[in-house]
């Protein structure tokens, strides 16, 4: 009965490779997010989707491409991985219509690029 | 620009009370959140303030002053398990739920 789930939990890969991270939420929320948390633990938003529509697209390299096949899923594909992409990537979801706006986070995917 | 400041580290004693401050300067404000994050885990929601004043929830309370751009998280009767990072985040108005996070305050609770 996990609320927000991500796969994989750990990802180790070499520079130049392409990889994907998957996220699913079973909370019935209308909005999903991708965050990056760097080694200094600073959590920064990358993208958000509301009902499959891209709402937030921060200053993120074009190598990062989110895809939302339906409102319960938001995937992140990364092309040509670089050393600086090493971080923990968190998926989150929330209901933005209503009075309760808290975001629920997935367990995170620790990406290590060598 | 968007700026959120909180202390990097704090230390407190088990059973004591600790207050973690957060100041913010953002363009558009739609509420302030506090999250707790244990090492290697996901952030978990603690509190949400959108109006001025104090919100109490068990051992945790959160205060907001919008005119001063200031919030604090108060933790009472500290327990060892409260050792974690505490993240202050501001929701930006009319930007689809966008949260801007501070750098987090690493709280160490000692016996």
Interface residues (C-beta under 8 A of the other chain):
Chain A: X31 X33 X40 X41 X42 X43 X44 X45 X48 X50 X55 X56 X90 X94 X96 X101 X102 X103 X104 X105 X106 X107 X108
Chain B: X30 X31 X33 X37 X41 X42 X43 X44 X45 X48 X85 X87 X89 X91 X95 X96 X97 X98 X99 X100 X101 X103 X104
